[in-house]
Structures are given as structure tokens and as C-alpha cells.
Amino acid sequence: MTAIAVVRADDVPADRPADGVQVRTLLEVGPASQRFVRRLVEVAPRSPHHATAGPAGELWFVLGGAGQLEVQDQPALTLQPDRALWLPPGARYLLDAAEPGALRIDAVSLPAVTTSPGVPEPCARDLADCEVETTGDRQFRVLFGPGRGCSAATQFAGEIPPGKAPHHSHPYDEVVLVLAGTGVLHLDDGHHDLSAGSCAHLPPGQLHCLENTGTTTMRVLGVFHPADSPAAKSHIDQA
């Protein structure tokens, strides 16, 4: 089974591809031809960032700040917190942050696929506009997925109330980022403390449980491949 990786964003050194731009590579999963990569991108005002989306496309989520995204000949897209974006494979783009603070983006490059992974142009979707779905005592909203702009992977935001659910596993490869709250990631061979900025990789079939040890809702942002529902489970430990 693939080794579990759990990191904190603040512990990852930042690359600086240009003045005012910081990129932290939180996770890199899989061989070069099938790489699943999660990055935290920070762009300061008056520091435009030119780059190219991965060869299989990227799913983004605006964590903080504001600005705009220009992709080749497409109309510019406004960036604001809790806005998700799909970038098609190989798209050349320009990120520009607005005053006063840095624009912070969670960017996930998808593994290569043999068919078109999503719509051919960039698109945006706000978290508040996505339907609330429920599994047990937990809620989630799917931002992108099959029939929602991306056929290869699913991006979702979830809410976990205080408490612990049974250990379970999923049939897909998942990278999850804690947006808010504190908790523990329980695995079949140990546990890891979690807080805002913690990022974990969960390979298919890995038994796990995200426990919210705080008194407020824990918010998480997940991306998994291949696409499926966040409620899909391969196994649930009823013990």
C-alpha cells in the first residue's frame, strides 16, 4: 500500500518563481506520468504570476485574498474566497492579486488520463451555490466532478461536526486539506494531529477516520481521483 503522507503547509519550504510569488508543494503522489500534486500558491499585489496548468488540468480553490485569473484568450475570471476553478490541460494563465493582501490558492494538478478530463475552457463555481449533501452527520458540497465541469476527478468541501465516525476506506485516491478546525486523522496503524493547513494523502483502500476534537465545525477540502461521490465507501468498520 502507498505510504501515508501528512504535512503542514507552514512546515513546507516555499519556492519563489518570481518576486512576490510563493509556491509550496504540499504533496506529490504517484509516478511522474500519473502525478497527483497539491500546491499552495501565494501571490502578492502588483506581482503578476505567469504559469501553465498541468497536462491533465487543475482544480483550484481560493483560500484568501482577491484578484483575477486570465487564461489565454478567455474572459478574465474574478477570484474571491470560497471560489473553485477548473483549468484545462496545459492552459497558460496569469494570476493577479488585488490590494491589500496576498491571493492564496489551493491548486491540485490531476493525474494524466486517456480521455478529456473536463470542459475545454476555464470555469469558476462558488461554494455557496453548490448543493448541500449529507452522509451520516457530515455535510459536503461537490464543487467539480462528473457532470459538473470535470469528469476525471471530484473536488468537494466538507463539514465535520465534533466527534468521531467509524473507520472507513474509499475506492479512490484522495488528497485532503484542513481549512478550519482541529482534529485527528486516525489510521489503522496510528494517528496524526490536524489543524488548519494540514494536508494528507489517503490512497485507495486505506482505513481512516477524521475526528473533530474541537468544539466547532471542522472544514476540509478534498480532491480525489478517479471521480466518485465523497459518500462512496469501500469498507466501513462497525467495530
C-alpha positions in Angstrom: 0.0 0.0 0.0 1.2 3.5 -0.7 2.7 5.3 2.3 0.6 7.8 4.0 1.8 11.4 3.8 0.6 14.1 6.3 2.2 17.6 6.2 1.5 21.1 7.5 1.7 23.9 5.0 3.8 26.1 7.3 6.5 23.3 7.5 7.0 23.1 3.7 9.7 25.4 2.3 8.4 27.8 -0.3 9.8 28.1 -3.9 9.8 31.7 -5.2 9.5 31.5 -9.0 9.1 35.3 -9.2 9.1 38.4 -6.9 6.1 38.4 -4.7 5.2 34.8 -5.5 5.5 31.7 -3.2 4.6 28.2 -4.1 4.6 25.4 -1.6 4.4 21.8 -2.9 2.5 20.0 -0.1 2.1 16.6 -1.7 3.3 14.8 -4.8 1.7 11.4 -5.2 2.4 8.7 -7.9 4.9 8.2 -10.7 5.9 11.0 -13.0 3.4 10.1 -15.7 0.5 9.8 -13.2 1.4 12.5 -10.6 -1.2 13.9 -8.3 0.2 17.2 -6.9 -1.2 19.7 -4.3 0.3 23.1 -4.1 -0.3 26.3 -2.0 0.2 29.4 -4.2 0.5 32.9 -2.7 0.7 35.9 -5.0 1.2 39.4 -3.6 -0.4 42.5 -5.1 1.5 44.0 -8.0 3.3 40.7 -8.5 1.6 39.1 -11.5 2.2 35.3 -11.8 2.5 33.7 -15.2 2.4 29.9 -15.3 0.9 26.9 -17.1 -1.6 24.3 -15.9 -0.7 20.7 -15.6 -1.0 18.3 -18.6 -4.2 16.8 -17.2 -5.8 20.0 -15.9 -6.0 21.6 -12.4 -8.7 22.1 -9.7 -8.3 25.3 -7.7 -9.9 26.8 -4.6 -9.4 30.4 -3.4 -8.4 30.3 0.3 -8.0 34.0 0.8 -7.5 37.4 -0.8 -8.9 38.5 -4.1 -7.8 39.1 -7.7 -8.4 37.8 -11.2 -7.3 35.0 -13.4 -6.7 35.4 -17.2 -6.4 32.3 -19.3 -5.2 32.7 -22.9 -8.0 34.3 -24.9 -10.8 33.7 -22.4 -12.6 36.4 -20.4 -10.9 37.1 -17.0 -12.4 35.3 -14.0 -12.8 37.1 -10.7 -11.1 35.4 -7.7 -12.6 35.6 -4.2 -12.6 33.3 -1.1 -14.5 30.0 -1.4 -14.5 30.2 -5.2 -13.4 27.0 -7.0 -11.9 26.9 -10.5 -11.2 24.4 -13.3 -8.2 25.0 -15.5 -8.0 22.9 -18.7 -4.8 20.9 -19.5 -1.8 23.0 -20.5 -3.6 26.3 -20.2 -1.3 29.3 -19.9 -2.6 31.7 -17.3 -1.9 35.0 -15.4 -2.7 35.4 -11.8 -3.1 39.0 -10.5 -3.8 39.8 -6.8 -5.8 42.8 -5.6 -4.9 45.0 -2.7 -4.4 44.8 0.2 -3.3 41.2 0.9 -1.9 38.2 -0.8 -4.1 36.0 -3.0 -3.9 32.4 -1.6 -4.9 29.4 -3.8 -5.0 25.7 -3.2 -4.0 24.2 -6.6 -4.3 20.5 -7.4 -2.8 19.1 -10.6 -4.6 16.0 -11.7 -3.1 12.6 -12.8 -2.9 12.1 -16.6 -6.0 10.5 -18.2 -6.6 9.0 -21.6 -9.8 10.9 -22.2 -10.7 14.6 -21.9 -10.8 15.3 -18.1 -13.1 18.3 -18.2 -14.6 21.2 -20.2 -12.1 22.8 -22.7 -12.2 26.3 -21.1 -11.7 27.6 -17.6 -14.7 28.0 -15.3 -15.5 29.0 -11.8 -18.0 27.9 -9.2 -18.8 29.4 -5.8 -19.2 27.1 -2.8 -22.4 28.8 -1.7 -24.0 27.9 -5.0 -23.4 24.2 -4.6 -26.0 21.8 -3.2 -25.5 20.6 0.3 -25.4 16.8 0.5 -25.3 14.6 3.7 -23.7 11.4 4.7 -24.3 10.4 8.3 -23.8 13.5 10.5 -21.4 15.1 7.9 -22.2 17.5 5.1 -20.4 18.2 1.9 -20.7 20.2 -1.3 -19.3 19.0 -4.6 -17.6 21.8 -6.5 -16.4 20.0 -9.6 -16.9 16.4 -10.7 -18.7 14.4 -13.5 -21.4 16.5 -14.9 -20.1 19.5 -13.1 -17.2 20.5 -15.3 -14.6 17.8 -14.6 -15.0 14.1 -15.5 -11.6 12.8 -14.2 -11.7 13.9 -10.5 -14.0 15.3 -7.8 -13.4 18.4 -5.7 -15.5 18.9 -2.6 -15.7 20.9 0.6 -16.9 19.0 3.7 -18.0 19.9 7.2 -17.3 17.6 10.1 -19.0 18.3 13.5 -17.3 17.5 16.8 -16.9 13.7 17.2 -15.6 10.6 15.5 -17.1 8.4 12.9 -16.3 4.7 12.2 -13.1 3.9 10.3 -13.8 3.5 6.6 -12.0 3.5 3.3 -12.7 4.9 -0.2 -12.2 3.4 -3.7 -10.3 6.4 -4.9 -7.0 8.3 -4.3 -7.7 11.4 -2.1 -5.8 14.4 -1.0 -7.5 16.4 1.8 -6.6 19.9 3.2 -7.9 21.1 6.6 -9.4 24.6 6.1 -10.5 25.2 9.7 -10.7 23.4 13.0 -8.6 20.9 14.9 -8.7 17.1 14.9 -7.0 13.8 14.5 -6.5 11.6 11.5 -6.9 8.0 12.7 -5.3 5.3 10.6 -5.1 1.5 11.2 -1.6 1.9 12.4 -1.5 5.2 14.3 -2.8 8.8 14.2 -1.8 12.3 13.2 -2.9 15.6 14.8 -4.6 18.0 12.4 -5.2 21.8 12.3 -5.8 24.4 9.6 -3.2 23.9 6.9 -2.7 20.2 7.5 -2.7 18.2 4.3 -3.0 14.4 3.9 -2.9 11.8 1.2 -5.2 8.8 1.5 -4.6 6.0 -1.0 -7.4 3.7 -2.2 -8.4 1.2 0.4 -6.7 3.0 3.3 -8.8 2.6 6.5 -9.1 6.0 8.2 -11.2 8.4 10.2 -11.2 12.1 10.5 -12.1 13.0 14.1 -13.1 16.6 15.0 -11.6 17.1 18.5 -12.7 20.7 18.8 -15.9 22.4 19.7 -16.7 24.0 16.3 -17.1 22.6 12.8 -14.0 21.3 11.0 -13.9 22.3 7.4 -12.0 20.3 4.8 -11.3 20.5 1.1 -10.8 17.2 -0.8 -9.9 16.2 -4.3 -10.0 12.6 -5.4 -9.3 10.6 -8.5 -10.9 8.8 -10.2 -14.1 10.8 -9.8 -16.8 9.5 -7.5 -19.0 10.7 -4.6 -17.5 11.8 -1.3 -20.0 9.4 0.3 -18.6 6.4 -1.6 -17.0 3.9 0.8 -15.3 0.6 0.1 -15.4 -0.5 3.7 -16.9 0.6 7.0 -15.5 -0.7 10.3 -18.5 -1.2 12.5 -16.5 -2.4 15.5 
